[in-house]
Amino acid sequence: MTLTIGIDLGTSGVKAVILQDAETVLADAAQPIAVSIPHVGWSEQNAEDWVAAVWSCLDRLATTAPKEMAAVSAIGLSGQMLCALLLDKSHKPLRPAILWNDQRSIAECAELLSLCPDIGQRTNGTPDPGITAPKLLWLAKHEPHIMRDARMLLLTKDYVRLALTGEVASEPTDAGGTQLMDCRTGEWDRDLCAIAGWNPDHLPPITQAWKAAGGLRPQLAQRWGMKPNIPVAAGAGDNMASTLGAGAARPGDAVLTIGTSAVACIVDARFHPGPERAILTSAHAAPDCFLSMGVVMSATAALDWTARLSATTAATLAGEAEAMEPQKLTAAPVFLPCLTGIRTPANRPQATGRLEGLHPGVDRAMMGYATMEGVAFQIADCITAQREVGAIPQRFIAVGGGTRSTLWTTLLATAIGEPIALPARGDIGGPAGAARLAAVAAGASTDVLSAPLPMRGTVDPDPALAERLAPRKARFDALVESARRG
C-alpha cells in the first residue's frame, strides 16, 4: 500500500488529497485564494498566498489524518499554468504573479509574433496574453526596474515546491506554456528567450514531471508529522495533471474538463501544433506523449454569470434548465458565452458574448439552457479543430463541476457525437494526477499513470436532441463568425 499526497493549486484555491495506491481518497482539504484585479483586464495573486494556502491544507490533514500523513511516501504538485512570477537573487517575489487570465499584454502578442513568425510551430501555440512571454515584454516596457532585478522566473507549482524543498526546478508540461521552451524537444530555447528579453540563465533546470525534484524540508516534515526528505515530484501543469487524474495517459485518451473554463485535452503520440486554431500543444506528464488542448475561456463561469443576472444559483439554474420541456428548448435563445474572449479556434481574446433569439417568452431556465448549450458547442468546436491538425481522440472522459449536470454532459456527448465516461470522483483530477506523479517519484512504475479509474457511468449522444441541436448549431456558428469579424 502506497500513500501519496497530491496538491492542486487552482486559480481560486488549493486542494490537497491523500491517495492510497494513486486511486482511493483517504483524506482531503481545501483552502480558497483571492485573486486581485488592480485594473480591468488584469489578474494577479501574491505568491506567498499560494504557500499559505498549501500550508493550511497540510496543517488540516495533519490534524484529521495523522496516521496517514506519517505513512505518506511522496508529494506531487499540480498548478495553474502560464503565470509570470519573477524572483530576486534571494528567490523572493519582486511583485505579484501575473496570472493566465490576465489580458494586459495583447499588444505584446502581436509584437512577439512579428519577431518570431513560426513561434506557434515551436512552442505551445500562438502568442496569447495569458501566456508568459508576452507578459515579460509588457513588464520590460512598464516595470523595467522589476525586470532589471529579476534573477529567476518560476511558475505557480514550482514556487510552492521551492518552499517545500528549497530546490529550484520545473518540468516540460508547465514550462512549455511559457513560450520560452521548444516544446518538441522539451528544452529551453535561447533564441525564444532573446526575443522575449529574458536571460536563459535565469530559468530553472528541467526534469521530468514524474521524477523527484527535491525532498521535503525536515522542519516542515516535523510540523506535519511526516517523514523528512520524502521526494516531491516535479509535478505538472493543471491540465496535464487533471488529464492524468482521469486516467488518460495513452494516445487517443481525451479528457473534457467543465470547470471555470473548459478544456478539451487529447493525448497524442506526436507533436501536432495548431497555432492557426489557437490550440495549445505541450508535453504531457506521461512518457513519450504530448497533450493537445482546446480552450473555452468561460464554462461554469458563464453559468455563474447567467445565474447572477437571474438572482439565483448556478445549481438552481441548471436544475430548472434540465426540467424544461423539449419544445421550450427549441424556443430558447442561442448564446455564445465568450465573456472573457475566445481562444480555440477563433483566437479572439477581446471578443465579447453574443446572444440571438430573445423574445417575451424567454425565462431564466431558457437562459441557463442556452448558456450550457453554448459551452457544449464551443467544446465541440475545439475538438473539431484538434482533429483537423492531427490530434485524434478515441475515448472521452469528462470531469469538473459542470459534470454534476446530466443535461450538460448529455449536451456535450450529443454535440461531439461520442459517448463520454464519467469517473466516480470527477472533482479531484488535478490532485489525483499529482498524487500519481508522486507515486512514480516514490518508486512505482510509470504504468501507474495510465491505471484505469472507477467510473460512475457513461453518457451517450441523444439522437432526438441531436436533431433539435442541428439548426441551433448553425445559428451559433453565425454568432461565432460575428465575433471573429469583431
Beta strands, then each sheet from edge to edge (+ up, - down):
strand 1: 3-9
strand 2: 13-20
strand 3: 24-32
strand 4: 44-45
strand 5: 72-79
strand 6: 85-87
strand 7: 97-98
strand 8: 152-154
strand 9: 181-182
strand 10: 187-188
strand 11: 212-215
strand 12: 231-233
strand 13: 236-237
strand 14: 253-258
strand 15: 262-268
strand 16: 280-283
strand 17: 290-296
strand 18: 334-336
strand 19: 354-356
strand 20: 395-399
strand 21: 420-423
strand 22: 455-459
sheet 1: 3+ 2- 1+ 5+ 13+
sheet 2: 4+ 7-
sheet 3: 6+ 8-
sheet 4: 9+ 10-
sheet 5: 11+ 12-
sheet 6: 16+ 17- 15+ 14- 20- 21- 22+
sheet 7: 18+ 19-
end
